[in-house]
Amino acid sequence: METSSKRSVECEGEAASNKRPALANDHAIIVPDGADRDESVHHVPLGNDEVETTGELNQTAKQKEEDVSAEDRTSKDYYFDSYAHHAIHEEMLKDDVRTKTYQMAIMDNKHLFQDKIILDVGCGTGILSMFAAQAGAKHVYAVDCSSIIDQARKIVERNGFADKITLIKGKVEEIDLPVDHVDIIVSEWMGYMLLYESMLDTVIYARDRWLIPNGIIFPDKAVLFMAGVEDGSVKRERFDYWHDVYGFDMTPIKEIAITEPVVDVIDPKAIVTNAVPILRLDILTCKKEDLEFTAKFRLQAHRDDYIHGFVTYFECAFSQIHKPIGFTTAPFARYTHWKQTILYLEDTITVCAGESCEGEISCQPNRRNPRDLDIGLNLRFKGRYSNCDKSIKFRLR
Ligand SMILES: C[S@@+](CC[C@H](N)C(=O)[O-])C[C@H]1O[C@@H](n2cnc3c(N)ncnc32)[C@H](O)[C@@H]1O
């Protein structure tokens, strides 16, 4: 089965489901009502606006800059700059699957927030801090290293929360809080393929330093999934394109391009196999080491088709609240700004219904740029029409 290359357009016509799909998952995830799709949102490329920081932080940034050569200047260097611009926050706020799930999780659980001390890890515009203050928190500490916090300060004042929310500009790992402990941590740390940006490290740091025993983290569960996809038209358009560019062979670029996972919307009809969980995280207990993982997988085709790559997506849950909720970034659910992340294969696998491909997928932060992800795929397939035994490396940057 072939699917259209105009994936975002095709997707517009999909019936967006409100119900959590039946996946191999052990916690209830409900996508909130009224979270409409917004096809106008786009990922904002990492920019390089000047970030205002303390002298000490500027020093650290300069030092880091000297450590990396020009070709390695990727997300590591531009990370906080990228969050300084309002457009990336607009994209996140307009993702109402995301934002409304946080709002519901907080506002429908006022009993948890009443008179409690809250820490917002990476507050951005201050949206989660203001939800927490509205829910009755005694005080909220909102931390962000990006200069967007200057706008957050004005927003907090304008909305009458200046006495309830203290904004602290700096890296969570480098600041001191005026309190020794917090009752609840709220944070939106998830990146593409769940772990891109490595911001969960920061939440783990904050949890271990400040969260009281039996404290609460919003959200507290995350699961990453993978499935096989038929996506021939996009593969041809993105990668095979380089075979003949105005009559020239530009395949050296194809060889690089295919090692970079693609963040895009996948038509749910393109999914050829079952989806399997490859990482389950309990944010209350996980360690930094758990974020480097290798998982075995076995994916069985549910129809005769081709596998051109593997799609990954994630789900998050707020399970410590009165009635657990969550959201999914799956292709068959509503659009989110995370879309899906696809690992395309150089070779196409011809698969028959019932046949399985298996292997191991590994993922770890890149050694030089820890906000990038190095992904390894060992793939084995023996089918009626094709065989495959390969090790492939990708880098999400
Ligand atoms: C994905 S945004 C979420 C913003 C906001 N909480 C929301 O939900 O709209 C993550 C924010 O965390 C900040 N951030 C990431 N790592 C940080 C760190 N180590 N220390 C302080 N801020 C950090 C970024 O600058 C960014 O503004």
PDBQT file of the ligand as one rigid body, heavy atoms in Angstrom, charges set to zero:
ROOT
HETATM    1  C1  LIG A 401       9.671  22.603  26.420  1.00  0.00    +0.000 C 
HETATM    2  S1  LIG A 401       9.856  24.186  27.150  1.00  0.00    +0.000 S 
HETATM    3  C2  LIG A 401       8.448  24.252  28.237  1.00  0.00    +0.000 C 
HETATM    4  C3  LIG A 401       8.060  25.653  28.638  1.00  0.00    +0.000 C 
HETATM    5  C4  LIG A 401       6.835  25.752  29.515  1.00  0.00    +0.000 C 
HETATM    6  N1  LIG A 401       6.967  25.004  30.740  1.00  0.00    +0.000 N 
HETATM    7  C5  LIG A 401       5.590  25.282  28.789  1.00  0.00    +0.000 C 
HETATM    8  O1  LIG A 401       5.070  24.225  29.150  1.00  0.00    +0.000 OA
HETATM    9  O2  LIG A 401       5.155  25.954  27.852  1.00  0.00    +0.000 OA
HETATM   10  C6  LIG A 401      11.221  23.875  28.215  1.00  0.00    +0.000 C 
HETATM   11  C7  LIG A 401      11.817  25.104  28.875  1.00  0.00    +0.000 C 
HETATM   12  O3  LIG A 401      12.783  24.635  29.802  1.00  0.00    +0.000 OA
HETATM   13  C8  LIG A 401      13.912  25.486  29.777  1.00  0.00    +0.000 C 
HETATM   14  N2  LIG A 401      15.060  24.683  30.247  1.00  0.00    +0.000 N 
HETATM   15  C9  LIG A 401      15.552  23.553  29.695  1.00  0.00    +0.000 A 
HETATM   16  N3  LIG A 401      16.583  23.067  30.405  1.00  0.00    +0.000 NA
HETATM   17  C10 LIG A 401      16.751  23.920  31.443  1.00  0.00    +0.000 A 
HETATM   18  C11 LIG A 401      17.665  23.974  32.524  1.00  0.00    +0.000 A 
HETATM   19  N4  LIG A 401      18.605  23.044  32.674  1.00  0.00    +0.000 N 
HETATM   20  N5  LIG A 401      17.569  24.986  33.382  1.00  0.00    +0.000 NA
HETATM   21  C12 LIG A 401      16.613  25.959  33.226  1.00  0.00    +0.000 A 
HETATM   22  N6  LIG A 401      15.729  25.961  32.222  1.00  0.00    +0.000 NA
HETATM   23  C13 LIG A 401      15.775  24.951  31.339  1.00  0.00    +0.000 A 
HETATM   24  C14 LIG A 401      14.007  25.968  28.336  1.00  0.00    +0.000 C 
HETATM   25  O4  LIG A 401      14.703  27.191  28.250  1.00  0.00    +0.000 OA
HETATM   26  C15 LIG A 401      12.525  26.069  27.957  1.00  0.00    +0.000 C 
HETATM   27  O5  LIG A 401      12.044  27.372  28.153  1.00  0.00    +0.000 OA
ENDROOT
TORSDOF 0
